[in-house]
């Protein structure tokens, strides 16, 4: 029986004892989890591809136009005045990731991360089609390079770069819209220099990652793997090896196990995209992709053993047989997440499509007119968050008086704002106190868009000259 190494945690699995990179030639897994991951990946790729082309009232379903500070999420328009909503939504998403990791480990990495989907589901299969099986690739790379090797490698890079270029263009359409992207291509990017630079940089970076950097993006660059170590505990569900059932590992000449169910076939290592041995326990390189589960289940079925030697489980379930429980930490994160979701939902529901601010002009208290009435001067600002231009008008609702706008009634273009001033005039018989509450209505034709409140300042003594 092979004894496990005592220094396997000294370094990452893709580095040898001298710090040199060990290239991963992962076999393509087959099995129920791989099939499910393929369906999930295809659905996510389809969603990623189609979403930028979905229009709502002539606008993209999702648009993140950072430069012009114009955001559309699920058909709803958000402007710079709504930045706080986006901040709360981002905080909610981070809390959700934390909670999800506490309960289910790095399932995001194995099932939904773009790095995993494109590398494992797409590019590694294209690579196998062009360069042959992983074993053939390894043997070919260790031999002197031939012209055939250079032709295959060049063809692979061209195919990878072409796919990445398409993906980058779809990605950019989330930020500038499909219409602008098509215009950029038609005009040769003459008016879209920043878009062109971004496209070249992202395509080059993607080609570098998927042809050379590969799994090191997960094991070295991505901070989520390190974060996992602080979030998971003995109750977290992850892909794990059942060491109580599998050890001692090894096999006899007849192929039967020597006590434990693990026959030390190393199939779980051969399919691992990050090159680890899952039997050495939880490691930061593990992305919970389930390839080792399918490989091990296939071997177990072949030798007549039950599957699940490697499975989704927790350390506590393996060591003590205890069932998964809802821990205090899970309850805390769930409560915080629920509170943030409720708070965000209330803010979104109370968000108005027209946002108006009215303030009394600073430095001016009141004026007494020749007819004995009093007037206050107000500044207003209207922000139109809708997709249409609107003509608005102010009306004084309470108390009875006159609202006299300076200039024309405001017309606000979609996504724009206007500022102006108006007077409010009240008869001296109505001004009964030094400071009065007033109500002003903002109307779109006969429809009241917003009810606004402010104060009206009068004299301390109405009989003052």
Rosetta blueprint (number, residue, H / E / L):
1 X L
2 X L
3 X L
4 X L
5 X L
6 X L
7 X L
8 X L
9 X L
10 X L
11 X L
12 X L
13 X L
14 X L
15 X E
16 X L
17 X L
18 X L
19 X L
20 X L
21 X E
22 X L
23 X L
24 X L
25 X L
26 X L
27 X L
28 X L
29 X L
30 X L
31 X L
32 X H
33 X H
34 X H
35 X H
36 X H
37 X H
38 X H
39 X H
40 X H
41 X H
42 X H
43 X H
44 X H
45 X H
46 X H
47 X H
48 X H
49 X H
50 X H
51 X H
52 X L
53 X L
54 X L
55 X E
56 X E
57 X L
58 X L
59 X E
60 X E
61 X L
62 X E
63 X E
64 X E
65 X E
66 X L
67 X L
68 X L
69 X L
70 X E
71 X E
72 X E
73 X E
74 X L
75 X L
76 X E
77 X E
78 X E
79 X E
80 X H
81 X H
82 X H
83 X H
84 X H
85 X H
86 X H
87 X H
88 X H
89 X H
90 X H
91 X H
92 X H
93 X H
94 X H
95 X H
96 X H
97 X H
98 X H
99 X H
100 X H
101 X H
102 X H
103 X H
104 X H
105 X L
106 X L
107 X H
108 X H
109 X H
110 X H
111 X H
112 X L
113 X L
114 X H
115 X H
116 X H
117 X H
118 X H
119 X H
120 X H
121 X H
122 X H
123 X H
124 X H
125 X H
126 X H
127 X H
128 X H
129 X H
130 X H
131 X H
132 X L
133 X L
134 X H
135 X H
136 X H
137 X H
138 X H
139 X H
140 X H
141 X H
142 X H
143 X L
144 X L
145 X L
146 X L
147 X H
148 X H
149 X H
150 X H
151 X H
152 X H
153 X H
154 X H
155 X H
156 X H
157 X H
158 X H
159 X H
160 X H
161 X H
162 X H
163 X H
164 X H
165 X H
166 X H
167 X H
168 X H
169 X H
170 X H
171 X H
172 X H
173 X H
174 X H
175 X H
176 X H
177 X L
178 X H
179 X H
180 X H
181 X H
182 X H
183 X H
184 X H
185 X H
186 X H
187 X L
188 X L
189 X L
190 X L
191 X L
192 X L
193 X H
194 X H
195 X H
196 X H
197 X H
198 X H
199 X H
200 X H
201 X H
202 X H
203 X H
204 X H
205 X H
206 X H
207 X H
208 X H
209 X H
210 X H
211 X H
212 X H
213 X H
214 X L
215 X L
216 X H
217 X H
218 X H
219 X H
220 X H
221 X H
222 X L
223 X L
224 X H
225 X H
226 X H
227 X H
228 X H
229 X H
230 X H
231 X H
232 X L
233 X L
234 X L
235 X L
236 X L
237 X L
238 X E
239 X E
240 X E
241 X E
242 X L
243 X H
244 X H
245 X H
246 X H
247 X L
248 X L
249 X L
250 X L
251 X E
252 X L
253 X L
254 X L
255 X L
256 X L
257 X E
258 X L
259 X L
260 X L
261 X L
262 X L
263 X L
264 X L
265 X L
266 X L
267 X H
268 X H
269 X H
270 X H
271 X L
272 X L
273 X L
274 X L
275 X L
276 X L
277 X L
278 X H
279 X H
280 X H
281 X L
282 X L
283 X L
284 X L
285 X L
286 X L
287 X L
288 X L
289 X L
290 X L
291 X H
292 X H
293 X H
294 X H
295 X H
296 X H
297 X H
298 X H
299 X H
300 X H
301 X H
302 X H
303 X L
304 X L
305 X L
306 X L
307 X L
308 X L
309 X L
310 X E
311 X E
312 X E
313 X E
314 X L
315 X H
316 X H
317 X H
318 X H
319 X H
320 X H
321 X L
322 X L
323 X L
324 X L
325 X L
326 X L
327 X L
328 X H
329 X H
330 X H
331 X H
332 X H
333 X H
334 X H
335 X H
336 X H
337 X H
338 X H
339 X H
340 X H
341 X H
342 X H
343 X H
344 X H
345 X H
346 X H
347 X H
348 X H
349 X H
350 X H
351 X L
352 X L
353 X L
354 X E
355 X E
356 X E
357 X E
358 X E
359 X E
360 X E
361 X L
362 X L
363 X L
364 X L
365 X L
366 X L
367 X E
368 X E
369 X L
370 X L
371 X L
372 X L
373 X L
374 X E
375 X E
376 X E
377 X E
378 X E
379 X E
380 X E
381 X E
382 X E
383 X E
384 X E
385 X L
386 X L
387 X L
388 X L
389 X L
390 X E
391 X E
392 X L
393 X E
394 X E
395 X E
396 X E
397 X E
398 X E
399 X L
400 X L
401 X L
402 X E
403 X E
404 X E
405 X E
406 X L
407 X L
408 X L
409 X L
410 X L
411 X E
412 X E
413 X L
414 X L
415 X L
416 X L
417 X E
418 X E
419 X E
420 X E
421 X E
422 X E
423 X E
424 X E
425 X E
426 X E
427 X L
428 X L
429 X L
430 X L
431 X L
432 X L
433 X L
434 X L
435 X E
436 X E
437 X E
438 X E
439 X E
440 X E
441 X E
442 X E
443 X E
444 X E
445 X L
446 X L
447 X E
448 X E
449 X E
450 X E
451 X E
452 X E
453 X E
454 X E
455 X E
456 X E
457 X E
458 X L
459 X L
460 X L
461 X L
462 X L
463 X L
464 X L
465 X L
